[in-house]
Amino acid sequence: MAFDTETGREAWRFYTVPQGDEPGAESWKDALSARYGGGTWTTYTLDMAAGELFVSVGNPAPDFMPDHRPGANLFTNSMVVLDAATGKLKWYHQLLSNDGKDLDLGAAPMLYFNSKGERMVAFGGKDGYLYGVNRETYKRVFKTPVTTITEAKPVPNTKSVDVCPGILGGVRMERPGL
């Protein structure tokens, strides 16, 4: 949500788990399935010149149960770009659809210009990679590991959860007490 600084009233609202006929709602295939998750665990990044707000969105829920929420589960596990004035979706980049491993984004996006002068955004998730996306073409330019990564089973089972870097690893916002 965004608020008017003078009145305190809500200026706009964006749902990271879309509802009704909002864009992305069709990505939650089962209308009766749980549409939960999509929390934000870190600060946003604002490009004041472009009027764009970059939001790292968390995983869908329930964790580790992708069969209970068929579909891509937009906008979870995504870096979402909103019009800062209106809250309207401009574009997004989803790292993992229908996540069954709790590998959401946990660090604020970083805006920069590459050596060619192209506008870029870098962001990372608990999967242990740093991603770079061109802000003009919306194409991923790189995916670089930043920690040890081992291939895990597609979905954890009742016997084990074998994921490295793990649900608290990779790139994440450090939280006191963890």
Backbone hydrogen bonds, N-H to C=O, Kabsch-Sander energy under -0.5 kcal/mol:
donor,donor_aa,acceptor,acceptor_aa,energy
2,A,12,W,-2.4
4,D,9,R,-3.1
8,G,4,D,-2.6
11,A,2,A,-3.5
12,W,2,A,-1.3
16,T,14,F,-0.6
22,E,19,Q,-2.5
25,A,22,E,-2.2
27,S,24,G,-1.7
28,W,25,A,-1.6
29,K,27,S,-0.9
29,K,70,P,-1.4
30,D,70,P,-0.6
31,A,29,K,-0.8
33,S,30,D,-1.7
34,A,68,H,-0.7
36,Y,34,A,-0.5
36,Y,61,A,-0.9
38,G,59,N,-2.4
39,G,59,N,-0.5
45,T,54,F,-2.3
47,D,52,E,-3.1
48,M,46,L,-0.9
51,G,47,D,-1.6
52,E,47,D,-1.6
53,L,82,L,-2.7
54,F,45,T,-3.6
54,F,52,E,-0.5
55,V,53,L,-0.5
55,V,80,V,-3.0
57,V,55,V,-0.6
57,V,78,S,-3.0
58,G,39,G,-3.7
61,A,36,Y,-2.0
65,M,62,P,-1.3
68,H,65,M,-1.7
69,R,66,P,-1.5
73,N,27,S,-1.8
76,T,73,N,-1.9
77,N,58,G,-2.4
78,S,75,F,-0.7
79,M,93,H,-2.2
80,V,55,V,-2.9
80,V,78,S,-0.7
81,V,91,W,-3.0
82,L,53,L,-2.7
82,L,80,V,-0.5
83,D,88,K,-2.8
84,A,51,G,-2.8
84,A,82,L,-0.6
87,G,83,D,-3.3
90,K,81,V,-3.1
91,W,81,V,-1.5
93,H,79,M,-1.8
95,L,77,N,-3.0
95,L,93,H,-0.5
96,L,77,N,-0.7
98,N,72,A,-1.3
99,D,96,L,-0.5
105,L,57,V,-1.1
106,G,124,G,-1.0
107,A,124,G,-0.7
110,M,122,A,-3.0
112,Y,120,M,-1.9
114,N,118,E,-2.1
117,G,114,N,-2.2
120,M,112,Y,-3.2
121,V,133,V,-1.9
122,A,110,M,-2.7
123,F,131,Y,-1.9
125,G,129,Y,-1.3
126,K,104,D,-2.6
128,G,125,G,-1.5
130,L,144,T,-2.9
131,Y,123,F,-3.2
132,G,142,F,-2.3
133,V,121,V,-2.6
134,N,139,K,-2.6
135,R,119,R,-2.9
136,E,119,R,-0.5
138,Y,134,N,-2.2
141,V,132,G,-3.3
142,F,132,G,-1.5
144,T,130,L,-2.9
146,V,128,G,-3.1
147,T,128,G,-0.6
150,T,164,C,-2.0
157,N,160,S,-1.6
163,V,161,V,-0.9
164,C,150,T,-0.6
169,G,166,G,-1.3
171,V,125,G,-2.6
172,R,170,G,-0.6
173,M,106,G,-1.1
178,L,175,R,-1.6
